Amino acid sequence: MQWRSLVVGLLLLRLVSCVLWLTFGLGPSWGFNFPIKFNFNLHKLELFRESEGTNAKTNTWLNQLHRNGNLHHSTCSKNTENSPKSYLSLLEDGRDEYARKYSSFPDTLKSKMRGMAKEMFYFGYENYMKYAFPEDELNPIDCQGRGPDVLNPSNININDVLGNYSLTLIDTLDTLVVLGNVSEFHRAVKLVIDTVSFDKDSTVQVFEANIRILGGLISAHILLTDSKQPFGNVGLEDYDNELLHLAHDLAVRLLPAFENTSTGIPYPRVNLKSGVPPDSINETCTAGAGSLLVEFGILSRLIGDSTFEWVARRAVRALWSLRSNETGLLGNVVNIQTGQWVSKQSGLGAGMDSFYEYLLKSYILFGEKEDYTMFKAAYESIQNHLRRGREECNEGEGDPPLYVNVNMFNGQIMNTWIDSLQAFFPGLQVLVGDVENAICLHAFYYAIWKRFGALPERYNWQLQAPDVLFYPLRPELVESTYLLYQATKNPFYLHVGMDILESLEKYTKVRCGYATLHHVVDKSKEDRMESFFLSETCKYLYLLFDEDNPLHKSENKYIFTTEGHVVPIDKRFREKQWKDMLPCEEALLSDQDTARLPPANTSNCERIPDERRYALPLKSVYMRQIDQMVGLV
């Protein structure tokens, strides 16, 4: 059966019931065992058409730029003579070669790749433990540890992430469980309990501390205490919820970011000891402020304390209320006091990505109807205003689809680059059931990887060349590859994973780990191995080739946070222990998504007393009970 016919059938089924089916077990394990397999012809996916010697087409990106008046002469005039014209040419395979190379993937090769992924993880992890722990990161070239840049507090590239709290170890805890190393997991947990404290004079980004540290602690705690033990007996004798207490302590230290803000949108940074710095800026990005709900919400429901979910949800609502009336889009950077957009660029990459991701995943975890209402509206706006190219991915006139950066108020293209973080989006499209578009966008990013052996941080789709040349070992393309393989079981994605794995081994491996590529063309390196390389990149590569992993075979349903931490879809997270509503809580979203929320009036609750910061009640927006048909009651 032809690929497109199968996809159409798949979409017709999933557009009605995909989210419930994927989430609540009406089919196989959520997100990991899809029963439908289909083949597709990658050679049909054309990338760029010649700008000269061809007829103008309505659905070409170039013509849209001309119509919108956003194509500068300097951009027009620069065109690489030998730049690729199609996905096929970027992949360097003809049709027969494609069929020969990608139609199968032997079990022996799968086992070899699984072993390579495991060795990659342990080479980085063991060297971190040997040369860097208890510092936050490993410098893999010099074989030394790295912590905050105390001599240069303005170095936010380092200080936003590194808080002097053994970042890499905490971020990696659940990966040890996924790899089946229970003994090392137990040793690592004990090290965290014995050595980690958040009573530090460290100013960190709220977003990074949330997804990497808070998420790592919560995930490890849940794995330790899960009565079902799908990964085997990973429980630790005499464990007394210490990781949960650490998570709670960290979250309390992040709460000052939500105080004294007239919109309810948090400050971007806090000092773990003293709160918001006096010189803190009033600007934050949409993803940074709006991607806290998963971790904060799980914490609230684990400890029966509404505060954390309430402040995170208030921030999401506040951002949502600021979207454009014309397009439904949000901007990239907002002033937390005035609610004015500082950057009006709307896209899927840096500053925006995980906001969309967490709207869907919050609904999956907590079952709050408003989250899915917002996600559906956001996804529709994305398709209407960010998506350029022909209507169908695999056929028709014009260029294949691409999601571009536009002005949030009028949908006009603002620039001609996309960034590597956008490569997460095909994975999100898989989760919502839009598999055809996921296949197409993933192919675009894989074509870039094939060309450079890495993803440049920014790629100019008009010039067909990198704009920003470094690659910090990001996981987004691997994540989407993994989810697409689980959705389709097409061996092509195993080949993609092998290509990525071999590229990483060839170009980024150094004396004590894996290093950031400073330049994707000449392959020069920077002495940094970010924690997400072990917590996400290696984890997704390993899972791609480990079909028998308990994550795939267990009756339990799981979801990955935006940092790749494993958390179960559990009815505990569908229940709340608080009833009352605060007098300063915002108006509720309507079912039709027509209401516009005013900025939060925090005059009655902007200052949470220190001793009561974690005891505020909040009434659920929607019914707490789960419909019996989804099996979580």
N, C-alpha and C positions, 0 to 999 in steps of 0.2 A: 504494500500500500504506500502511496506517495506520502512524503513528509507533510506537505501542506494539508492534505485531507485529514491526516491524523491530528494535526495541530488544531484544525478547525473543530473537529469533534471534541477534542480535549477542552478547548476553550468554551464551547457551548455548554459542556458539562460543568466546568469549573466556575464560569461567571456567576452561576446561581449558588453553588454550594461549596466552592473551593476552600474558603477560609474556615468554615466549620469542619469540612472534611479533613483538611490538613491539621487543624488544631486539636480537635476534640476526639479523634480516634474513630471517626465514622469509616475510615479506611485504615491502611497500615500506619505504622509509627509515624508521627507528625514530622514532615519535612525530610524523611530519610528513606522511606520505602514506598516509592510510587509504583503501582502495578503496570503502568502504561509505558511501553517502549516504542520509540519511533526513530526512523532514520531521516536525515535531511542532507541536502546537497549544499555543502558550504561553498562550492564553486559558483553558486548562483548569487552569492552576496557580493555585489559590486561596491567598491568603496568610493572612488572618485572618478568622475568623468572628465575628459579633456575640456578645458575652458575655452579652447579654440578649435574651430573646425567641426563643431557640433551644433545642432539646433538647440535653441533655448527650450528648457523644459520647466513646467510649472513647479515641480517638486524638487528642484535642485537647490542645494544650500547656497550656491554662488548667486543664482538669480534672486533668491530671497534677500540676500545682502544688498544687491543692486536696488531692489524695490524699496528696501527700508532705508536706503541712503547711508548705510553704515560701512561700506567697503571703501577704505582709503586707497589712494593711488599707490602708496608704498606697499600695501598688502597685495594689491592687484599685480604689481609688477614683479613681485618676487615669487618665482615658481621654480622649484628644483627640476632640472631637465629630466633626471632619471628617477624622479619620485614615482612610487607605485600608483597604479590606476585602479586597482581592485583588491578586495580581500584575497582573492586567489593569488595575485602576483605577490602580495605581502607574505602569503603562506608558502610561496615558492613551489607549489605543487599544481600539476595539471589534473584534469578530471580522472584519468586512469590512475594517476599517482595517488590521488585522494582516496579512491576506492581501495587501492592496494594497501595504503599505509594506515588508514584510520578505521577500517571496517571491523577490526578485531584487536584484542589485547590479551595475549596468552596469560594464563594463571601464573606461570613461572615468572613472567615479566612483572606482573602485578606484585608478586611476593618480593621481587628484587627492589621495586620502587618503594614498597612499604618499609623494607629494611633500610633503604637509603634515607627516607624521611625520618625514621627513628634515629639513625646515626647522626643526621644533621641536628636534630633536637639535642641529643646528648652531647655532641661536641660543643654546642653553644652553652648548654646548661651547666655541664661539668666544669667548663672553664670559667663561667661566671662564679660558681661556688668556690673554685680554687683561687681565683685571682681578684675577684671583685666583692663578693659578699663580706660584710653586710651593706656595702654601698649599693646605690640604686641600679647602676648599669655597668656593663663590661665595655672597656675599650679593647676591642679584639685584636688590634694591631700591636699596641704596646703592652697588652696583657696586664692591664691595671683597672682598678675600679674607678667609677665616676659618680660624683654626688652633685649637689647644687653648686652653682657658681657663686660662692659667697662674696668673692671680690668684685663681682659685677652683677648687682641685683637686677639691672635692666636686661640681662641676657635671658629673655623669656623663652627662647627656644630650648634652653636647658631648664631654667628654674620653674617654668610652668608645669613640668613633668616630674622633675626629681625633687623629692621632699625629704631626703635623708631617712627613708623608711623601708629600705630593702625592696624597692619597687619590683625588680625582676623576679625575685623569689615569690612574692605574693601574687603577681600577675600570672605566674606559671603553675600554681598549685594544682588546678584542675586538669591541666595538660598531663601531669604525671599520672592522674587517675585514668584518663583516656588512653594513655599508653600502657596501662596495666601495671605500673610500678608502685604497688601499694606501700612497700617498705620505705621507699624514698619519699613518697607522699607523707607518710607518718613522720619521718625525720624532718621534713621541711615544715610541717605544721608545728612541731615542737620548737623548731628554731624561731618561727614567727612568734609563737606564744612567749618564748623566753627572751626574745631580743628586740621586738618591735614596740615602739612607743610613738604616739602622735603628739606628745607634748614637746614639740619642736618649734624653734623660731624659723619656720620655713614658710615662705609665701608661695602658694601653689595655685594652679588653675582648678577651679571647682570641677569643671568637666573632666579633666584628666584624672584627678584624685577619685572622682566618682566611678568612672568606667574601669580604671585599672586597679585601684586599691580596694575601694568599697565593693566593687563587683567581684574581685578575686576572693576576698574574705567571705562574702555571702555564698558564693558558689561552693567554695571548699567546705564551709559549715554545712550546707545542705547535703553535700555528698557524704560527709561524715555521719550525719544523723538520719539519713534516709533509711527508713525501716525496711524498704524493699530491696536495698543493696543490689541494684542491677549490675554493678561493676565488681561483684564479689564482696567479700567482707572487708570493707574499707573503714569500718568504724574503729575508733581509737580508744583503747581502755583508759578510763579516768578522764576522758574528754568532758569538760564542764562548760561548753558553749563559749570558750574563750575567744574564738574567732568572731562569733556574733557580738560579743562585748566590745572587741576591738572595732568592729564595723560601726557599732552604735556610737562609740567614742569619736571616731572619725566624722561620722555624719553630724554629730552635735557641733563639732568644730567647724563644719562647713556652713552651718545654719546662719551665722552672721551675714553671709552673702545675700540673704533674702530680706534682711532688715533695712529700714531706712531707704527703701526704693519705692518711688511713688507709683510704679506700674506693677509691682510684684515680680518683675524680671530681675534675676539676681545679678550682683556684681560678678565680674569674671574671676576674681582672685580673692583669696583670704590668707591671712597668716594663721597657721594652726594654733598659735599660742595667744595671739592678741586680736584676731578678727580682721575686718576689712582694713587694709592699709590706709592711712590718712590721705595719701596721694593717689588713691585708686581712681581709675578712669570710669566714666559713666557709660561706656560703650561695650557691648558684647555681641557675639555672633549668635545667630538663631540656633544653630546646633549646640553651641556651648550652653545656652540657657535652657533649651527645650529638649535636652536628651538626658534628663536626670530621673525620669519617672520610673523606669524599670527597676533600677537599683534602690532608689528611695522608696518606691512602692512595695517591693519585696520586703525591705527592712521593716517598714511600718506594719506589714501584715504578719511578719514573724514575731515581732515583739508586742503587737497589739497597741501600737502608738501611731496616731494619725498624722503627727506633725510633719514627718518627712514626705509622705505622699502628698499632703496638703500643699506644702510650699512648692513642690515640683509640679503638681497639677495646676496650681495657680499661675506659675510661669508659662506653662503651655497655653493655657487659656488666654493669658495676656498677649502672647505673641500671635495667637490665632485671631484675636480681635483686631490686630493691626494689619491684617492682610488687605490687599487691594480690593475695592468694591468692583472694579472692572474685570480683573483677571482672576481673582482668588489667590494670587501668588503672594508670598512673603519675600522680604528683602534679606540681605545677608548680615548686615550689622545694624543694631538699633541702639538708641539712647535709652537707658533704663529709667531715666527720670522724666523725660518728655514724651517718650513713645514715638519719637520721630526716627525715620529710617536714615541712618548715616550712609549706608551703602544700599542702593536700590537694585543691585544685581540679584537676580533669582536664578538658581541653577540646582544641580544635583551633587555638586562636589563640596569642597572645603567650605565650612561655615553653614552648610545647609543639610548635608547628607543624613546624619543620624536623627535629625528632627523627624523626617518622614519615616525612617526605619522604626523609631520608637512609638509613633502613633499606632502602627500596626501591631508591633510586639506588645505594647501595653494592653491593647485590646485582647490579644491572644492570652496573655497572662491573667489579667484582672477581670475581663469580661465587661468593662465599662462601655456602654453603648456610645458615649460621646467620643471616645477615642477612635472607634471605627468610622463614625460619622465624619470626623475631621479627616481621617486618612482617605476615605472615598472622595471627598471633595478635593483634597490636595492632589490626589492621583489624577483626577479628571482635569484639574487645572494644568498639571504637568503635561498631560497628553495634548491638551488644547494649545498650549503656548510655548512649551519648551521643545517639544518633539518637532523636528524638521525632516523633510524627505518624503518619500512616497508613502502611501497609506499602508500598503502591504510590505512586510519585511522582505519577502523572497521573490516578488514579482512586481510588474508594473513599471511605469515610466518614472524617471528621475532617480535621485540618489537613495540609497538605503537609509533608514531612519537614524537620526542622531539627536541627542538632547543637548541643547546649546544654552548659553547664558544670556538671559534677556532682562530688560527693564521690567520690574515687577508691576508697573502701572499700565504699560501699553504693549508688552510682549515683543518689543523691538530688540533685535540682537545687539548686545553691548560689546562683544568682542568675539574673536575667532579661535579661542582656546577652550579646551576642557582639561580637567585635572584627573590625576590617577585615582583619587578617592571616589570618583563617580563610578569606578568599576565595581563598586558594591551593588549598584542598582539592579543588574540582571538577577542577582540573588534575591533581592526583595521582590522583583517581578515574578520569580518562581513561586515565592510564598503566597503571593496574591493570585496566582493562576494565569498570569499573562506570559505564558511560556514562549510563545512565538517572538514577542518583542525581546524577551530575555535572551534568546538564542542569537538574535540579530545584534544586539548591543554588545554582548559578550564577544562575538566574533570580531567586532571592531577593535576592542581592546586587545584581544589575543593577536590580531594582526600587527598591532603596534609592538607587542612583546616579541613577536617573531622577528621583527625588523631590528630591534635593538638588544634583545636578550634581557630586557627589563622594561618597566614602565617609567618614562620620564614623568616628573611631577606635574608638568603641564605640557600638553601637546597642541600645536596649532593646526587645526584641521584644514585651514585654508592653505597655509604654506606647506603642509604635510611635513612638519619638522618640529622638534621639541622647542618649547619656549623656556621652560625651566628644566634643567638637565639632570638633577639628582634623583636617586631612587633609594629611599631609606628602608628597604626590605618590607614594604607594605604588603598586607594580606588580601586586599579587596578582590583582586582578580582570582586568586586561589579560592577564596570563599565562594564566589559566584560559580567558578568551575565545579567545585564540590557539590553545590546545591543543584546545578544543572545536571550533573551526572546522576544524582539521586532521583531527579525528576524524570530523566529520560533513559537512563542506563545505556546511553549511547557510548561506545568505547572511544569515540572521538575525544571525550573529555578526559579520559585516562591519558591519552596522548598529550593533551594540553598540559595536564599535571606533570607528566614526565618531562616535557619540554621546560616547564618552569623550574622543576626540581634540578634538572641538569644545568640550567643556566645559573641558578643560584650557587650551585657547587662549583661551577667553572669560574664565575666572575666575582663572587663575593666572599669566598672562603679565604681566610687569612690564618695567621699563626694560632690564634686563640679563640676563634669564633667566626662570625660572618659580619662583614662590614658594609656600611652604607656606600652605595656607589655615588661618588661626587659627580660623575659625568657618564651618562649612559652610552655615549659614543666611544670615548677613549678608555672607559672602564677604570678611570682613576677612582680612588677610594677615600672615604673619611673614616676616622677612628671612632665609630659609634655603632653599637648594636642595640637598637631600641627594644624595650621589653616585649612589644607586640610581635616581634619576630618569633619568639618562643611560645607566646600565649595564643597566637593566631596562625601565622604563616605556617609554622611547622605542624601545628595541630590539624589544620585543614588538609594539608598535604598528606599527612598520615591517614586521616579518616577517608580520604579519597580512595586510597588503595587498600583499606582494611574493611572489606565487606562484612566480616564477621564480628566487628566491634560491638560490644554490648550496647552502645549508643544506637546501633542499627537494629539489633535483634531484640532488645528489651521491649516489653509491653508498655513500659513507661514512655511518655512523650516528653521531648526536650526542645528547648529553644536556645539559641546562642545570643548572648548580649552583643552589643556593638564592639566589645573588646574580645569576643569569642569565648566568653565564659559560659559554661554549661549550667543551665537551670531547668528544673522540671516544670512541666505544665501540671500544676497541682491544685486541687480544689481548695487547699489552704489559702491560696492566693486569690481565690474568688470570694473569700469571706472577710468581713470586717468586724471588729469588736467595738467600734465606736458608733454613736447614734446622733449626738447633738450637732447642730450647725452653728458655726461662729457668726456673730452679728455682722462681721466685716467680710463675709464670703461673697463672692461674685454672683451675678445672675447666672442661671443655668443655660446651657446650650439647648436650643430647640431640636426636636427630632428632625426637622426639615433643614437644619443648619442655616437658618435665616437670621438668627440673632447675632448681633455684634456686641461683644462684651465690652463694657467700659473699662478703662484701666483700673487696676485694683486700688481701692481706697484703704490704705493701711493705717489710717490715723488711729484706729482703735486697737491695732494689733501689730504695729510695725516693730515694736520693741518687745521681744519675748524675754521675760525674766530668765536669768541664767539658770535658776534652779528648776524652771518649768518649761524649758525650751522643747522638751520632748514629751509633752503631755497635753497637747491641744486636741480637742475633739473635732470631728468632721463627719457630717452626714453624707452617705453615698448619694451620688447624683441619680443613679438608676437602681433598679431592683437588684438585690444581692444574690437572690436565688438563681441557680443555673437550671435551665430547662432540662428535664430528665432525659430527653432524647440525646443530649450530647454526652451523657454518661459521667458527669462530674459531680453528681449529687448523691 
